[in-house]
Amino acid sequence: MYTLESKGSAFEYYHALSHLTENTGVNPPKDRYEAFLRMSRQYRHLLALKRSGRGHDPGGVLATREGELAVLCPACPQVGKNLLSDWMAHKEKQWLYGLFLGIDANFRMCHCDKSSEAVDPSFSQGWAYFVEQSAFKETINNMAGLVQEKSSCASHNAVNLADTKNNRGLATTGIGTVDCVRHNLKRPGAVGDLQKGERYVNMDYIFFTSMLHAKGVNLLNISYDIACQWSKNLWQHMLQYLESIHFEHAEKLITWLVPKFHLPAHIQSCQMAYSFNFYKGMGRTDGEAPERHRQDMLDDHFSDWNWKKTTMFKAVPEHDQHAQELLKFEKAIPPSSLSKWHVEVEAWENDNAEPNLFESRVSAVTQASVRLQLAQSEATALKEGNNISLHPDMSQGSLIIAGLDLETLQQRLKLDSANLGAHTTDAQRSNLQQRTNALQHHIEHWIQIQTLYMPLVARLCSDADLSARSNHEEVHAIDLWLPSKVLAASLQCDIELCKVEWRLREAQANDALSQLRQQLCLKSHLVNFKKEWITGQWANTRSQTIIKTVQAKIDAATDNYRAAHSALSTLAVPLFKVDWDKYFPMLCQEHIRFMTEGLDSTTQVSEGRDYSQPPGSGR
């Protein structure tokens, strides 16, 4: 109990007993630490056998089957135990009998190398949570030369670097697990050692042995950080392993998913196809459960964890809470729209070939996409001999792009200059001065090219130079005289330059709003985490520093959006743009808040909000 509750080591416990026995050091007791370790291991093993009733089996201890000593999840579907006798007949409610599994690796559970398995064997032969070692190691050795295919999604380190993790001096670099992610319990025969990184062969074997304890369940919801890659060739891989771990996957309905925390790192198509939010029967499952004398010790800790979770189930109150949230949400939706939504979403749930209502059909224009379009247009003009550039290295589009980049550098320099304290070091001042000098040179060079496309700028800059000399103007305050700035001064500007800036400013506003929403969500998470979990001066200081960094990004995104909005409002008149402010309204300070900020504590519920209140954060 001491180890399970306090996570204290056997070394600390033994020496506490030793000092309680004799604390003067005059007549220390005989060292029995090694014997104590052997006794504790034997006790854990015997206790696991006793709790599983192995003493009443006529076959004795050796008749114990794999996984039989594990504490099972009482809420997961188990045929013959907690399912109705006619559960197969309820075709429309099969999602109720689905098994939620989560696959992941933990590289903190590394294990130093030892001379041999015979020196330190495990009492458990796959009887609890770890897989049976002899067959597992035989499979790993047989597949030692197998080259793992690279990721076709984002560059996932779990895939691309699986064979490169440093294992010097280690017998294992971590463990791979298959957990019940719906109720966060460990599953029998679903933990195995990793010899390098998160290799497919290790994770495949652990998954297949876990499936041996899920016979009879027809619906499987399986989440893995790299499910989009791992699931592609899984069944071909299965044919290479021992036939004893094969299972009939064709008879089961399997949904592959990616845990919510890891999903944003995937490409857009994966975010649509592998999201928990878009499949029927998933509830608010996030798929992140696996993120937490070795095998015998871990088996004991896993059993303790499963037992504690078993005694703390409270599904009914949480069901009632979510039902109330859904009713409040639906009251805010017009009945006709709600009925249409139900019809269309149920059609997609029954047949994924139907249109996916959760997939966005409108993609916001980004600065990167606009810059690509301008570069492609310039390439087409060069190919057709219609190049109208007045400078060999900078076209009209490149001029405005460079001007916006300089504007961004000015904003950063202004912010960094304002954040300099009273006791800055020479290195800090030197770095800032070098950035200031470099920006000064870039602006001067850009203005020289700008005068080719906007001759009026030459007179505006000469007037500004006279004013700057008298007022000692800072570099970050130099006017760049972009088309929107020229129009704001009631002067004329080339309409083509105005069109280019409009497209770039529109994209800038989209990017700023996207960044603002992401950072507000991040700050909300950090603030809540700090409030609930952070204690102590050091941890609070560190947490506050991180929150300030996020707040600086929020402020920067706010400034970018407001600069884009100001430019758009000026450019809209000569370009005859109407209704643009419906998509890009004025961003007031009260709009920049968390989704639940300002609501009382009774309406701030988990993963939700009071849906009768309009959310903030952006447009």
VOGU-3710 file (C-alpha; in Angstrom, 3 decimals, decimal comma):
1> mytleskgsa> 0,000/0,000/0,000  2,911/2,349/0,746  4,293/1,873/-2,757  0,933/2,091/-4,504  -0,184/5,278/-2,750  3,064/7,213/-2,280  5,071/5,704/-5,187  7,967/5,393/-2,740  10,787/3,001/-3,554  11,619/-0,242/-1,760
11> feyyhalshl> 15,002/1,294/-0,878  13,357/4,158/1,034  10,911/1,835/2,789  13,601/-0,637/3,851  15,900/2,049/5,249  12,991/3,655/7,110  12,422/0,280/8,818  16,133/-0,026/9,477  16,290/3,383/11,192  13,146/2,649/13,185
21> tentgvnppk> 14,850/-0,517/14,430  18,160/1,144/15,353  18,732/4,850/14,716  21,977/5,491/16,609  24,305/3,789/14,138  26,118/2,049/17,024  24,718/-1,411/16,341  23,160/-1,343/12,835  20,988/-4,328/11,857  22,265/-6,853/9,344
31> dryeaflrms> 21,724/-5,789/5,720  18,757/-7,740/4,392  17,860/-5,394/1,531  18,336/-8,001/-1,246  16,202/-10,492/0,669  13,555/-7,816/1,180  13,385/-7,201/-2,596  12,885/-10,907/-3,284  10,196/-11,133/-0,603  8,304/-8,113/-1,926
41> rqyrhllalk> 8,273/-9,553/-5,449  7,014/-12,899/-4,217  4,352/-11,219/-2,078  3,039/-9,171/-5,015  2,843/-12,253/-7,188  1,136/-14,413/-4,567  -1,348/-11,648/-3,770  -2,285/-11,345/-7,465  -2,845/-15,104/-7,645  -4,954/-15,026/-4,476
51> rsgrghdpgg> -7,151/-12,143/-5,672  -7,836/-13,998/-8,916  -8,864/-17,172/-7,091  -6,084/-19,292/-8,526  -5,873/-21,309/-5,281  -9,296/-22,854/-6,010  -8,391/-24,081/-9,501  -7,806/-27,865/-9,652  -5,067/-27,225/-12,200  -3,175/-25,047/-9,754
61> vlatregela> -1,140/-21,951/-10,446  0,435/-23,305/-13,626  -3,015/-23,587/-15,220  -3,352/-19,792/-15,154  -4,137/-18,426/-18,615  -2,679/-15,273/-20,172  -4,325/-12,130/-18,826  -6,248/-13,989/-16,114  -4,686/-12,028/-13,221  -5,716/-8,628/-14,644
71> vlcpacpqvg> -8,495/-6,515/-13,128  -10,970/-6,121/-15,998  -12,855/-2,952/-16,882  -16,411/-3,522/-15,597  -17,953/-1,128/-18,113  -16,312/-2,424/-21,301  -18,396/-4,981/-23,243  -17,666/-8,555/-22,108  -19,724/-11,261/-23,745  -21,323/-13,526/-21,156
81> knllsdwmah> -20,683/-11,110/-18,296  -22,205/-7,636/-18,715  -24,122/-7,818/-22,027  -27,758/-8,709/-22,542  -28,431/-12,168/-23,878  -29,999/-10,684/-27,049  -27,564/-7,792/-27,519  -26,738/-8,918/-31,062  -30,382/-8,401/-32,079  -30,268/-4,657/-31,311
91> kekqwlyglf> -28,802/-3,641/-34,673  -29,689/0,048/-34,321  -27,875/0,282/-30,976  -24,700/-1,641/-31,698  -22,677/1,502/-30,928  -23,577/0,916/-27,262  -21,568/-2,311/-27,311  -18,425/-0,889/-28,904  -14,990/-1,363/-27,363  -12,805/1,753/-27,158
101> lgidanfrmc> -9,087/1,042/-27,402  -6,185/3,451/-27,313  -2,651/2,631/-28,463  0,455/4,578/-27,496  3,975/4,338/-26,098  5,557/5,640/-22,913  9,301/6,285/-23,167  9,715/7,131/-19,487  9,321/3,423/-18,643  12,824/2,560/-19,831
111> hcdksseavd> 14,776/-0,318/-18,266  18,535/-0,660/-17,887  20,277/-3,591/-19,513  20,954/-6,780/-17,568  23,134/-9,812/-18,185  20,299/-12,174/-19,105  16,612/-12,919/-18,573  17,565/-15,860/-16,352  19,218/-13,498/-13,858  16,046/-11,465/-13,328
121> psfsqgwayf> 13,021/-13,398/-14,654  9,427/-12,325/-14,289  7,076/-14,485/-12,216  4,225/-13,559/-14,533  4,271/-15,392/-17,862  1,844/-13,037/-19,552  -0,718/-13,776/-16,836  -1,575/-10,128/-16,155  -0,967/-7,037/-18,307  2,343/-7,723/-20,027
131> veqsafketi> 2,432/-9,969/-23,098  4,040/-13,409/-22,812  7,753/-12,701/-23,317  9,142/-15,738/-25,171  6,787/-15,527/-28,181  7,006/-11,720/-28,162  10,810/-11,687/-28,288  10,868/-14,419/-30,924  8,628/-12,291/-33,156  10,739/-9,169/-32,564
141> nnmaglvqek> 13,945/-11,048/-33,454  12,406/-12,528/-36,609  11,400/-9,039/-37,793  14,664/-7,347/-36,815  15,641/-6,471/-40,398  12,223/-5,142/-41,422  12,403/-1,547/-42,724  9,461/0,577/-41,607  7,704/2,586/-44,301  7,757/6,382/-44,009
151> sscashnavn> 4,742/8,528/-43,179  2,586/9,885/-46,014  0,794/12,232/-43,597  2,676/14,854/-41,600  6,260/13,952/-40,727  5,428/11,895/-37,624  8,527/11,123/-35,550  6,776/8,034/-34,170  6,855/6,636/-37,728  9,952/8,116/-39,347
161> ladtknnrgl> 12,290/7,815/-36,334  11,062/4,479/-34,980  14,382/2,739/-35,768  16,696/5,570/-34,670  15,969/6,046/-30,968  19,095/5,732/-28,815  19,024/2,540/-26,719  22,586/2,493/-25,432  22,761/0,746/-22,060  19,041/-0,015/-22,097
171> attgigtvdc> 17,248/-3,327/-22,337  14,063/-1,449/-23,231  13,488/2,193/-24,188  9,873/2,219/-22,988  6,588/0,341/-23,185  3,768/0,188/-25,683  0,221/-0,238/-24,368  -3,337/-0,838/-25,517  -5,752/0,710/-23,015  -9,453/1,119/-22,531
181> vrhnlkrpga> -9,669/4,803/-23,475  -13,350/5,122/-22,666  -12,825/4,357/-18,976  -9,020/4,683/-18,731  -8,187/1,164/-17,501  -5,334/-1,157/-18,412  -6,236/-4,189/-20,491  -4,962/-7,767/-20,049  -2,083/-8,868/-22,274  -1,765/-5,386/-23,727
191> vgdlqkgery> 1,621/-4,075/-22,534  4,973/-4,813/-24,162  8,533/-3,553/-24,135  10,064/-1,380/-26,871  13,634/-2,164/-27,916  14,111/1,054/-29,919  11,381/3,460/-30,910  7,676/2,987/-31,556  8,165/0,324/-34,230  5,204/-1,205/-36,001
201> vnmdyiffts> 6,243/-4,782/-35,143  6,105/-4,068/-31,399  2,813/-2,199/-31,536  1,278/-4,758/-33,915  2,061/-7,663/-31,607  0,759/-5,851/-28,520  -2,454/-4,934/-30,330  -3,084/-8,469/-31,621  -2,491/-10,082/-28,221  -4,883/-7,545/-26,682
211> mlhakgvnll> -7,522/-8,588/-29,230  -7,355/-12,154/-27,886  -9,195/-10,785/-24,831  -11,898/-9,056/-26,882  -13,472/-12,058/-28,591  -17,147/-11,693/-29,333  -17,078/-7,869/-29,549  -18,048/-6,784/-33,060  -17,528/-3,011/-32,888  -14,009/-1,667/-32,250
221> nisydiacqw> -13,110/2,020/-31,962  -9,314/2,164/-32,061  -7,314/5,332/-31,526  -3,604/5,784/-32,131  -1,473/8,898/-32,684  -0,512/7,577/-36,124  -3,648/5,558/-36,940  -3,747/7,046/-40,448  -0,416/5,329/-41,243  -0,429/2,299/-38,960
231> sknlwqhmlq> -3,832/0,988/-40,105  -2,943/0,982/-43,822  -0,997/-2,293/-43,912  -1,972/-3,761/-40,539  -3,713/-6,850/-41,912  -0,818/-7,632/-44,287  1,534/-7,352/-41,287  -0,667/-9,726/-39,269  -0,013/-12,539/-41,746  3,714/-12,368/-40,913
241> ylesihfeha> 3,162/-13,032/-37,195  2,315/-16,157/-35,228  -1,033/-17,621/-36,221  -1,999/-17,846/-32,537  -2,472/-14,056/-32,365  -4,494/-13,654/-35,592  -8,111/-12,556/-35,292  -11,019/-12,330/-37,731  -11,057/-8,613/-38,500  -13,360/-8,994/-41,526
251> eklitwlvpk> -16,238/-9,870/-39,219  -15,833/-6,729/-37,135  -16,730/-3,086/-37,720  -13,535/-1,136/-36,977  -13,295/2,650/-36,761  -9,783/4,113/-36,808  -9,309/7,349/-34,884  -6,598/9,788/-33,774  -6,597/11,167/-30,191  -7,844/14,734/-29,939
261> fhlpahiqsc> -4,582/16,216/-28,651  -2,554/14,763/-31,537  -5,107/15,308/-34,315  -4,176/18,972/-35,146  -0,667/17,796/-36,122  -2,147/15,755/-39,010  -3,009/16,969/-42,497  -6,516/18,297/-43,156  -7,902/15,105/-44,702  -6,816/13,083/-41,656
271> qmaysfnfyk> -8,402/15,615/-39,300  -11,733/14,956/-40,990  -11,449/11,178/-41,352  -10,033/10,299/-37,897  -11,787/12,708/-35,523  -13,674/11,452/-32,445  -16,062/14,388/-32,805  -17,563/13,188/-36,085  -18,549/9,583/-35,354  -21,705/8,316/-33,727
281> gmgrtdgeap> -21,408/6,807/-30,270  -18,061/8,397/-29,357  -19,426/10,756/-26,686  -16,642/12,992/-25,366  -13,916/10,354/-25,543  -10,533/11,932/-26,296  -8,434/8,793/-26,868  -5,520/9,948/-24,701  -5,541/7,294/-21,940  -2,153/5,576/-22,720
291> erhrqdmldd> -0,146/8,751/-22,046  1,206/7,333/-18,522  11,422/-4,908/-10,446  9,732/-4,029/-13,523  7,048/-6,263/-15,083  5,882/-7,706/-11,756  5,976/-4,247/-10,183  4,107/-2,635/-13,094  1,527/-5,437/-13,156  0,828/-4,692/-9,491
301> hfsdwnwkkt> 0,531/-0,952/-10,118  -1,755/-1,536/-13,114  -4,055/-3,746/-11,025  -4,191/-1,120/-8,282  -5,080/1,551/-10,850  -7,804/-0,571/-12,438  -9,339/-1,363/-9,054  -9,423/2,306/-8,033  -11,048/3,255/-11,341  -13,581/0,460/-10,906
311> tmfkavpehd> -14,671/1,827/-7,524  -15,001/5,407/-8,786  -17,361/5,067/-11,764  -20,014/7,799/-11,932  -21,524/7,461/-15,387  -25,125/8,426/-14,551  -24,438/11,992/-13,235  -22,188/12,749/-16,206  -24,813/11,378/-18,612  -27,428/13,700/-17,098
321> qhaqellkfe> -25,058/16,666/-17,347  -24,309/16,088/-21,027  -28,000/15,534/-21,779  -28,834/18,924/-20,223  -26,068/20,607/-22,236  -27,413/19,076/-25,458  -30,955/20,302/-24,721  -29,705/23,851/-24,063  -27,685/23,757/-27,272  -30,603/22,544/-29,401
331> kaippsslsk> -32,935/25,224/-27,988  -30,706/27,876/-29,567  -31,141/26,319/-33,068  -34,230/26,920/-35,263  -36,378/23,727/-35,355  -36,323/23,506/-39,170  -32,520/23,680/-39,264  -32,250/21,153/-36,438  -34,515/18,642/-38,223  -32,578/19,038/-41,479
341> whveveawen> -29,305/18,555/-39,618  -30,545/15,345/-37,965  -31,592/13,861/-41,317  -28,341/14,702/-43,074  -25,983/13,728/-40,268  -27,762/10,395/-39,674  -27,480/9,670/-43,397  -23,704/10,226/-43,169  -23,427/8,092/-40,013  -25,154/5,200/-41,806
351> dnaepnlfes> -23,131/5,645/-45,007  -19,830/7,526/-45,011  -20,134/7,961/-48,777  -22,772/10,629/-48,086  -21,600/14,273/-47,648  -19,763/14,819/-44,356  -21,441/17,799/-42,678  -18,504/18,225/-40,310  -16,061/18,844/-43,140  -15,582/22,512/-43,900
361> rvsavtqasv> -16,640/23,426/-47,437  -15,145/26,902/-47,216  -11,403/27,317/-46,865  -10,128/30,669/-45,617  -7,640/32,445/-47,852  -4,178/32,483/-46,266  -1,161/34,689/-46,914  0,793/31,681/-48,134  -1,886/30,782/-50,726  -2,155/34,379/-51,982
371> rlqlaqseat> 1,621/34,669/-52,292  1,661/31,433/-54,275  -1,081/32,705/-56,590  0,780/35,972/-57,201  4,011/34,086/-57,950  2,165/31,765/-60,373  0,530/34,738/-62,108  3,933/36,363/-62,486  5,375/33,131/-63,920  2,507/32,923/-66,444
381> alkegnnisl> 3,090/36,550/-67,501  6,802/35,886/-68,011  6,051/32,800/-70,081  3,600/34,720/-72,291  5,902/37,729/-72,670  3,551/40,078/-70,791  5,914/41,015/-67,984  5,238/44,595/-66,803  7,702/44,612/-63,895  9,760/47,795/-63,605
391> hpdmsqgsli> 12,506/46,114/-61,592  14,333/42,881/-62,526  14,157/41,452/-58,993  10,796/42,719/-57,740  7,373/42,679/-59,375  4,258/44,524/-58,205  3,188/41,581/-56,080  6,662/41,091/-54,624  6,799/44,793/-53,733  3,625/44,688/-51,636
401> iagldletlq> 4,608/41,350/-50,059  7,984/42,772/-49,022  6,242/45,894/-47,669  3,932/43,816/-45,461  6,913/41,798/-44,224  8,694/45,033/-43,292  5,553/46,219/-41,509  5,566/43,003/-39,455  9,255/43,465/-38,597  8,502/47,016/-37,475
411> qrlkldsanl> 5,773/45,760/-35,140  8,094/43,149/-33,602  10,902/45,668/-33,159  8,527/48,114/-31,502  7,314/45,457/-29,084  10,827/44,257/-28,239  12,033/47,835/-27,699  9,141/48,514/-25,326  9,919/45,321/-23,364  13,508/46,309/-22,619
421> gahttdaqrs> 13,915/46,685/-18,876  15,860/49,268/-16,937  18,768/46,858/-16,433  19,323/45,404/-19,905  22,657/43,818/-20,711  25,072/44,942/-23,409  24,296/41,771/-25,351  20,566/42,589/-25,382  21,145/46,172/-26,493  23,633/45,024/-29,121
431> nlqqrtnalq> 21,203/42,494/-30,570  18,399/45,077/-30,702  20,652/47,674/-32,331  21,778/45,201/-34,990  18,162/44,371/-35,795  17,365/48,085/-35,969  20,257/48,759/-38,359  19,329/45,810/-40,580  15,691/46,926/-40,733  16,804/50,473/-41,605
441> hhiehwiqiq> 18,826/49,155/-44,567  15,982/46,911/-45,752  13,464/49,781/-45,642  15,768/52,154/-47,530  16,411/49,552/-50,224  12,692/48,769/-50,503  11,746/52,451/-50,812  14,213/52,879/-53,696  12,374/50,162/-55,637  8,976/51,438/-54,465
451> tlymplvarl> 9,535/54,780/-56,193  9,590/52,957/-59,572  6,025/51,756/-59,078  4,784/54,668/-56,957  6,672/57,852/-57,994  4,596/59,900/-55,568  6,353/58,144/-52,701  9,613/59,980/-53,462  8,067/63,329/-52,459  6,259/61,795/-49,457
461> csdadlsars> 9,493/60,225/-48,208  11,492/63,455/-48,632  8,915/65,319/-46,559  8,988/62,512/-43,997  12,803/62,615/-43,855  12,742/66,296/-42,923  10,214/65,594/-40,182  12,154/62,541/-38,944  15,399/64,499/-38,585  13,665/67,087/-36,421
471> nheevhaidl> 11,736/64,533/-34,326  14,370/61,716/-34,190  11,883/59,192/-35,577  12,400/55,533/-34,647  12,878/52,943/-37,390  9,708/51,104/-36,411  7,742/54,345/-36,911  8,870/54,997/-40,492  5,897/55,230/-42,888  6,140/52,632/-45,652
481> wlpskvlaas> 3,496/54,326/-47,818  1,737/51,185/-48,981  -1,251/51,831/-51,305  -3,708/51,891/-48,383  -1,556/54,498/-46,605  -1,386/56,636/-49,752  -5,166/56,471/-50,213  -5,690/57,370/-46,552  -3,712/60,572/-47,248  -6,285/61,441/-49,979
491> lqcdielckv> -3,768/60,783/-52,779  -4,011/58,658/-55,918  -2,459/55,196/-56,353  -2,177/52,567/-59,107  -5,355/50,458/-58,954  -3,422/47,233/-59,673  -1,246/47,796/-56,603  -4,420/48,382/-54,592  -5,847/45,059/-55,793  -2,681/43,221/-54,782
501> ewrlreaqan> -2,687/44,767/-51,321  -6,398/43,974/-50,896  -5,789/40,290/-51,518  -2,827/40,203/-49,149  -4,613/42,182/-46,422  -7,641/39,898/-46,649  -5,353/36,899/-46,166  -3,539/38,692/-43,343  -6,853/39,196/-41,539  -7,728/35,497/-41,926
511> dalsqlrqql> -4,339/34,387/-40,622  -4,528/36,808/-37,693  -7,990/35,539/-36,696  -6,860/31,925/-36,915  -3,800/32,667/-34,791  -5,916/34,633/-32,317  -8,373/31,762/-31,828  -5,603/29,195/-31,373  -3,744/31,292/-28,812  -6,942/32,108/-26,892
521> clkshlvnfk> -7,747/28,391/-26,653  -4,196/27,697/-25,530  -4,289/30,454/-22,918  -7,633/29,172/-21,626  -6,141/25,712/-21,178  -3,006/27,075/-19,477  -4,968/29,306/-17,098  -7,321/26,489/-16,087  -4,434/24,056/-15,678  -2,550/26,565/-13,520
531> kewitgqwan> -5,630/27,168/-11,399  -6,338/23,477/-10,833  -2,902/21,895/-10,615  -0,032/24,341/-10,166  1,258/24,978/-6,640  4,491/26,411/-5,322  6,444/29,532/-6,214  8,731/27,983/-8,823  5,911/26,237/-10,714  3,673/29,323/-10,571
541> trsqtiiktv> 6,443/31,582/-11,849  7,208/29,224/-14,720  3,507/28,883/-15,569  2,993/32,655/-15,484  5,950/33,149/-17,825  4,442/30,743/-20,357  1,053/32,478/-20,116  2,721/35,863/-20,723  4,380/34,447/-23,849  1,004/33,295/-25,156
551> qakidaatdn> -0,535/36,678/-24,289  2,192/38,398/-26,340  1,160/36,275/-29,335  -2,489/37,211/-28,726  -1,540/40,897/-28,709  0,508/40,478/-31,900  -2,372/38,722/-33,683  -4,737/41,468/-32,518  -2,428/44,177/-33,911  -2,094/42,315/-37,217
561> yraahsalst> -5,851/41,994/-37,593  -6,478/45,639/-36,752  -3,789/46,756/-39,214  -5,384/44,575/-41,909  -8,866/45,870/-41,049  -7,706/49,505/-41,253  -6,109/48,898/-44,658  -9,176/47,039/-45,965  -11,499/49,857/-44,908  -9,373/52,315/-46,916
571> lavplfkvdw> -8,992/50,085/-49,999  -12,669/49,105/-50,121  -13,833/52,458/-51,544  -11,710/52,676/-54,736  -12,069/48,912/-55,331  -15,880/49,045/-54,876  -15,855/46,311/-52,229  -19,141/45,999/-50,367  -20,158/43,888/-47,381  -16,523/43,052/-46,679
581> dkyfpmlcqe> -16,964/44,178/-43,067  -19,489/41,363/-42,515  -16,593/38,942/-42,812  -14,041/41,214/-41,147  -15,816/43,398/-38,554  -14,084/45,746/-36,171  -12,273/43,796/-33,466  -13,125/45,330/-30,110  -11,351/44,511/-26,891  -14,404/42,763/-25,416
591> hirfmtegld> -14,350/40,297/-28,334  -10,910/38,992/-27,320  -11,819/36,467/-24,634  -12,122/32,749/-23,900  -15,256/30,912/-24,984  -16,537/30,753/-21,392  -14,953/33,936/-20,031  -17,503/36,108/-18,257  -19,893/33,238/-17,539  -20,640/32,257/-13,942
601> sttqvsegrd> -19,168/29,070/-12,512  -22,408/27,111/-12,891  -22,346/27,473/-16,680  -18,658/26,672/-17,172  -18,923/22,929/-17,762  -16,414/20,420/-19,076  -15,627/20,741/-22,770  -18,687/22,953/-23,179  -20,283/26,296/-22,455  -23,666/27,898/-21,959
611> ysqppgsgr> -24,796/27,661/-25,585  -27,514/30,259/-25,089  -24,706/32,820/-24,738  -22,929/34,033/-27,909  -19,260/32,987/-27,942  -16,476/35,533/-28,334  -12,921/35,308/-29,674  -12,720/36,938/-33,031  -15,149/37,579/-35,765
//
